Amino acid sequence: MTDFGIQVYFLAWLLNYLVPTFLITLVVLIIYPPARPLLFPPAPLALVNSKTGGVQKPKAGVLGSHDSITGAPEKHQGEAVEQEASNFVSGIASVAISSAAGKHDQSTPEGDPLDSAVPDPTAIASSAADAKDSATGGTPTTQHDKTKKPMEEAMWTKMRPAMHVLGDIADGWERFAK
């Protein structure tokens, strides 16, 4: 509640006009929708926890933009959202490549010598995006991109259960076929 709202409330309380003030406010909210953001300013997306609705620390570590999910800092409006979208697409490509290559967190034991000799296939998608930026004369955005890691974590958090279910279905189908 803003200072102005508190002042209006106490003035209405002092003059015994609480009910008319609440009713007028309710009518204004219903009839004149532009008053809604004025009376109830929206919170930045990065500060709201999607599961609980409570306040959280932004995924980028700092609140630099109000319209992005990670809250990453931006030089121009919409830049963080564009980086999030690019990283989302790269994340989908990374999931597809890792599933095609059979590389996931349970596939090989720790310290496997073949794992260190073979390049990581999940990095191909982000490397391709960096190569595209370099080819067009720009600088790769992943060096200063605070949306990359949170978007990758979100992508893998949501995709890991689906990949496990898909793997279980494929294993069951294979066992049934034999």
N, C-alpha and C positions, 0 to 999 in steps of 0.2 A: 504494500500500500504506500502510495506516495505521501509526501508531506501535505499536499493540497487535499488529498482524500481524508487524511486524519483531521485536518482543519474543518472540512465540511462536515464530517461525522460529529465532532465535538460541538460545532455550531448548531447542528440539528438536534443534538442531545440537549444542549443548553436551552434552546427555544422550544423543546418538546415537539419537534417535527421529524422524529426518526422514521415513522411509518410512511409519511408522505415522501420523504427523501428517498427511501428505499423503493417505493412504488414508481416514482418518477425516474429513478435510475434504471429500474427494470424495463419500463416503457421505452426509454431512450435506447437501451441495449437491443430491444426487439425491433423497434421501428427504424433506427439509424445505425446500420452495421459498421460504418467507419468509426463509431465511437468505441467499438470493442477493443481494438488494439491500443487505443488511448487509455482506457480504463484498466485493461489487462494486457500489458506489454508482453510479447512472446519471449520465451527464453531461447538462447542460441541452441541449435540442435546438438552441438558437441557437449553441452553441459547437462543434457537430460539423458538419464539411463533408460534405454528402451525396454528393459524388463521390469524395473520397479517404478519408473517415473520420477525418481529422486535425482538429486544433483550428483554429478560425477566429475572427475578430472578429465579434461579433454584427452582424446587418444593421441594427439600430436604432442602432448606435454604442455602446450600453451594455447590459449584462446586467441587466435589471430584473425579468424573470420567467423561471422555469425551464421552463414548460410551453408556451411559444409559440415559433414558428419564428424570429421576428425578435428576440426577447429584449427587446421594448419594455417600459418601466416601466409599472406598473399600480397603481392605488389599491386595487382589490379583486381577489381571485384570479379568474382567468378573463377579466378585462377585455381584456387584450391579445389573447387568442385570439378573443374576440368581435369586436374591431376588425379582426383579420386576416381573419376570415370575411366581415365586411361589405365590406372593401376587395377581397377576392377576387371577390365578386359584382359589385361596382362595376367591377372590372377586366374581367370577362367582358362586362359591358354596354358598357364603353368599347371593347373590341375589336370587338364586334358593330356598334356605331354607327360606328366608324371604317372598318370594311370596307364598310358600307352607304353611307357618304358618299364612299368612294374616297379617304380620307385616310390615307396612310401615308408612311413616310420616303422613298420613291423616287418619289412621285407628281408633285411639282412641284419645279422648281429653286429654289435659294436666292434670297431677295430678291424673290420674286414679289409684286407689289403687291396682287393679289387675296387672297393668303394673310393679309395683315395686316388686310384689311378684313372678312373673313368670320370669325365666331367659331369657335373650335376645337370640333368636335363631340365630341371625346374627353372634354372636361371636363363634358359634359352629365350623365353618370351620377353623378359625384362631386358636382356642384352639386345634383342631385336629392336625393341622400342628405343633404346639408347643409340643404336646404329642408325635408325631412321632419323633421329634428331640430329646426329652428327652429319649425316649425308645432306640434310637440307641447310646446313650452315649454322645450325643452332648448337647450343651446348646441351649435353645430356642432363635431364632434369633430376635424375636419381641422386645426384650429389647433394642437392639441397632440398630434396623432396621429403617433407615430413609426413606425407600421406601414404608413402609406399609401404612401410612396415605395418601400420595399423590396418590398411586395406588387405594386405596379404594375410595377416593374422585373422581378420574377420572372415576372409574367404575360406581359409583352411578350417576355421572353427565351424563354419556352416556346412562345408563340403565333406569333412571327414566322416560324420555319421552316414551321409548318403553314400559315400564310397564304400564304407564297411557293409552297408546293407546290400549294395550292388555286388560286392565281392561274395557275400554270403549266398546271395541268389545264384551267382555263377557257380560257386562251389557245390551248392545243392543240386543244381542242374547237371553238373558234371558227375556227381555221385549217382544221381538217378539214372543217367545215361549209361553208366558202366554196369 
